[in-house]
Amino acid sequence: MIRSRQEYLEYIEADRLAMGRNNIIRCFFLVDPLWSFLKLLRKVEFYSNCSTSTIAKIYLLFLRFKLKTIQLILGFSIPPNTIGRGIHLPHYGTIVIHKNARVGSNARINIDVVIG
């Protein structure tokens, strides 16, 4: 669970390395739906755990809507604060994780997986 901006950056870096996105320029300029999903998921976790201002809460509503939209497109149902740092999603497809489940660090989740 992300509790500070420093942890947020550590989670993003661990996810980038686990996903094999070694070229930072490629990560920022080419559209990669899996990498975009992970960055958005981590941002939602950061804002829901660390932000208390009214503007941040309004921005969090927008981020949650955007996360739900990309989850529908990719076929994921992964709620915030359920997976640890260094997650690897090899390709998109049906992945369902229950909101009370906890997946540890450096996990690889393939398609057609349900964690309840």
C-alpha positions as CSV (number, residue, x, y, z in Angstrom):
1,M,0.0,0.0,0.0
2,I,1.4,3.4,-1.0
3,R,1.8,5.8,1.9
4,S,4.0,8.5,0.5
5,R,5.3,10.0,-2.8
6,Q,8.6,8.3,-2.3
7,E,6.9,4.9,-2.1
8,Y,4.8,5.8,-5.2
9,L,7.9,6.4,-7.2
10,E,9.4,3.2,-5.9
11,Y,6.3,1.2,-6.9
12,I,6.4,2.8,-10.4
13,E,10.1,1.9,-10.8
14,A,9.6,-1.7,-9.6
15,D,6.7,-2.1,-12.0
16,R,8.7,-0.7,-14.9
17,L,11.5,-3.1,-14.3
18,A,9.2,-6.1,-13.8
19,M,7.3,-5.3,-17.0
20,G,10.6,-5.1,-18.9
21,R,10.3,-1.5,-19.9
22,N,14.0,-0.8,-19.7
23,N,14.0,2.1,-22.2
24,I,12.5,5.1,-20.3
25,I,12.0,7.1,-23.5
26,R,9.9,4.3,-24.9
27,C,7.8,4.2,-21.8
28,F,6.9,7.8,-22.0
29,F,6.4,8.4,-25.8
30,L,4.9,5.2,-27.1
31,V,1.4,4.1,-26.1
32,D,1.5,0.9,-24.2
33,P,-1.9,0.0,-22.7
34,L,-0.5,-2.3,-19.9
35,W,2.0,0.2,-18.8
36,S,-0.6,3.0,-18.9
37,F,-2.9,0.9,-16.8
38,L,-0.2,0.2,-14.1
39,K,0.8,3.9,-13.9
40,L,-2.9,4.9,-13.5
41,L,-3.5,2.2,-10.9
42,R,-0.5,3.4,-8.9
43,K,-1.7,7.0,-9.2
44,V,-5.2,6.1,-7.9
45,E,-3.6,4.2,-5.0
46,F,-1.4,7.2,-4.2
47,Y,-4.2,9.8,-4.3
48,S,-6.7,7.6,-2.4
49,N,-4.1,6.9,0.4
50,C,-2.2,10.1,0.7
51,S,-4.3,13.1,-0.4
52,T,-6.8,14.9,1.8
53,S,-7.5,18.2,0.0
54,T,-10.8,18.8,-1.8
55,I,-9.1,19.4,-5.2
56,A,-7.2,16.1,-4.8
57,K,-10.5,14.2,-4.0
58,I,-12.1,15.7,-7.1
59,Y,-9.1,14.7,-9.2
60,L,-9.3,11.2,-7.6
61,L,-12.9,10.8,-8.9
62,F,-11.7,11.6,-12.4
63,L,-8.8,9.1,-12.0
64,R,-11.2,6.4,-10.8
65,F,-13.4,6.9,-13.8
66,K,-10.4,6.7,-16.1
67,L,-9.2,3.6,-14.4
68,K,-12.6,1.9,-14.7
69,T,-12.7,2.8,-18.4
70,I,-9.2,1.3,-19.1
71,Q,-10.1,-1.8,-17.0
72,L,-13.2,-2.4,-19.2
73,I,-11.0,-2.0,-22.4
74,L,-8.3,-4.4,-21.2
75,G,-10.6,-6.9,-19.4
76,F,-9.1,-6.3,-15.9
77,S,-10.9,-6.1,-12.6
78,I,-8.0,-5.1,-10.3
79,P,-9.0,-2.8,-7.4
80,P,-6.5,-0.4,-5.9
81,N,-4.3,-1.5,-3.0
82,T,-4.5,-5.2,-3.8
83,I,-1.1,-5.9,-5.5
84,G,2.4,-5.2,-4.3
85,R,5.3,-3.6,-6.1
86,G,6.9,-5.2,-9.2
87,I,3.8,-6.7,-10.8
88,H,4.2,-8.2,-14.2
89,L,1.2,-8.4,-16.6
90,P,2.4,-10.1,-19.8
91,H,-0.7,-9.2,-21.9
92,Y,-4.2,-8.1,-21.5
93,G,-7.2,-10.4,-21.0
94,T,-9.5,-11.4,-18.2
95,I,-7.9,-10.9,-14.8
96,V,-10.1,-10.7,-11.7
97,I,-8.8,-9.9,-8.2
98,H,-11.2,-9.6,-5.3
99,K,-10.9,-6.3,-3.3
100,N,-10.0,-8.1,-0.1
101,A,-7.3,-10.3,-1.7
102,R,-3.6,-9.3,-1.4
103,V,-1.0,-10.2,-4.0
104,G,2.6,-9.9,-3.0
105,S,5.5,-8.2,-4.6
106,N,7.1,-9.4,-7.9
107,A,4.1,-11.4,-9.0
108,R,3.3,-12.4,-12.6
109,I,-0.4,-12.6,-13.4
110,N,-1.4,-14.3,-16.7
111,I,-4.7,-14.0,-18.4
112,D,-7.8,-15.9,-17.2
113,V,-6.8,-15.7,-13.6
114,V,-9.3,-15.2,-10.7
115,I,-7.9,-14.5,-7.3
116,G,-10.7,-14.5,-4.7
